[in-house]
């Protein structure tokens, strides 16, 4: 039972100009409307906008969170009015603060989404309705653990998990009896390395209107165009990732995981978008060589969303769509399972 997952960059930009001749896959062409204003979402904001943004660790009461949530539901239901069971989550640092706000946002049950159904010629506005039959909000690390234990990996042993996100890095120890609470920490995420790279570049280059979300795209791609010249970033990125690990991650792990914990678990799962950086994963392997098997599962950046979706599926009942929605600071990941399809397999 493997959920279907897609992602979009977690950025928006206010944009009221009609779009023309913009075509492609739906997830690349999202324009939503709120209170009379149009907003480009995700890849469309990066392609058509001037300075796409998202407030880091924004709350469910903020417009950027709400638009990304609606974009996720639009993609999950393929633009059709539907009923869903939804699970989402937050890092440990903001979970208690944002949990009730999220419940309040999703529990009017009927969420109306106004969107541009044709970005090529007509710019036709359509309105759809998503009915959230049940909403559950859990810590992000729980979603990751559920994906590792109940998804395709199907891990049965005890293990450590580190979720390397953009806004925060989450840690935990998962035993067969449950999560060890004292091992759950939220620390600075990859934003630490991205901002340091941006500062280093700005000392000798004019970065113009490039904000941190655009710089993060360059960070991922390993290059940047400045003054019409392409500059390779792989060496700078490697150094910044090493510094991030040495200055932020490693000291935290030394304080959080005890010798007794290492007696219990012999595996460390790296998940989140940061797990895709080989240079960063190698830092973990070098520190824990001979102590832990460091594992990067397939699609590590989807783990939280997949875990959320599997939790939704357990509560589906007669509702067709189980949805997991991970609204991250860099990417929003949408995972879904159809209860009807899986019952027929």
Rosetta blueprint (number, residue, H / E / L):
1 X L
2 X L
3 X L
4 X E
5 X E
6 X E
7 X E
8 X E
9 X E
10 X L
11 X L
12 X E
13 X E
14 X E
15 X L
16 X L
17 X L
18 X L
19 X L
20 X L
21 X L
22 X L
23 X L
24 X L
25 X L
26 X H
27 X H
28 X H
29 X L
30 X E
31 X E
32 X E
33 X E
34 X E
35 X L
36 X L
37 X E
38 X E
39 X E
40 X E
41 X E
42 X L
43 X H
44 X H
45 X H
46 X H
47 X H
48 X H
49 X L
50 X L
51 X L
52 X L
53 X E
54 X L
55 X L
56 X L
57 X L
58 X L
59 X L
60 X L
61 X L
62 X L
63 X H
64 X H
65 X H
66 X H
67 X H
68 X H
69 X H
70 X H
71 X H
72 X H
73 X H
74 X H
75 X H
76 X H
77 X L
78 X L
79 X L
80 X L
81 X L
82 X E
83 X E
84 X E
85 X E
86 X E
87 X E
88 X E
89 X E
90 X E
91 X L
92 X H
93 X H
94 X H
95 X H
96 X H
97 X H
98 X H
99 X H
100 X H
101 X H
102 X H
103 X H
104 X H
105 X H
106 X H
107 X L
108 X L
109 X L
110 X E
111 X E
112 X E
113 X E
114 X E
115 X E
116 X E
117 X L
118 X L
119 X L
120 X L
121 X L
122 X L
123 X L
124 X L
125 X E
126 X E
127 X E
128 X E
129 X E
130 X E
131 X E
132 X E
133 X E
134 X E
135 X E
136 X E
137 X E
138 X E
139 X E
140 X H
141 X H
142 X H
143 X H
144 X H
145 X H
146 X H
147 X H
148 X H
149 X H
150 X H
151 X L
152 X L
153 X L
154 X L
155 X L
156 X L
157 X L
158 X L
159 X E
160 X E
161 X E
162 X E
163 X E
164 X E
165 X L
166 X L
167 X L
168 X E
169 X E
170 X E
171 X E
172 X E
173 X E
174 X E
175 X E
176 X L
177 X L
178 X E
179 X E
180 X L
181 X H
182 X H
183 X H
184 X L
185 X E
186 X E
187 X E
188 X E
189 X L
190 X L
191 X H
192 X H
193 X H
194 X H
195 X H
196 X H
197 X H
198 X H
199 X H
200 X H
201 X H
202 X H
203 X L
204 X L
205 X L
206 X L
207 X L
208 X L
209 X L
210 X L
211 X L
212 X H
213 X H
214 X H
215 X H
216 X H
217 X H
218 X H
219 X H
220 X H
221 X H
222 X L
223 X E
224 X E
225 X E
226 X E
227 X L
228 X L
229 X E
230 X E
231 X E
232 X E
233 X L
234 X H
235 X H
236 X H
237 X H
238 X H
239 X H
240 X H
241 X H
242 X H
243 X H
244 X H
245 X H
246 X H
247 X H
248 X H
249 X H
250 X H
251 X H
252 X H
253 X H
254 X H
255 X H
256 X H
257 X L
258 X L
259 X H
260 X H
261 X H
262 X H
263 X H
264 X H
265 X L
266 X L
267 X E
268 X E
269 X E
270 X E
271 X E
272 X L
273 X H
274 X H
275 X H
276 X H
277 X L
278 X H
279 X H
280 X H
281 X H
282 X H
283 X H
284 X H
285 X H
286 X H
287 X H
288 X L
289 X L
290 X L
291 X L
292 X L
293 X E
294 X E
295 X E
296 X E
297 X L
298 X L
299 X L
300 X H
301 X H
302 X H
303 X H
304 X H
305 X H
306 X H
307 X H
308 X H
309 X H
310 X H
311 X H
312 X H
313 X H
314 X H
315 X L
316 X L
317 X L
318 X L
319 X L
320 X L
321 X E
322 X E
323 X E
324 X E
325 X E
326 X E
327 X E
328 X L
329 X L
330 X L
331 X E
332 X E
333 X E
334 X E
335 X E
336 X E
337 X E
338 X E
339 X H
340 X H
341 X H
342 X H
343 X H
344 X H
345 X L
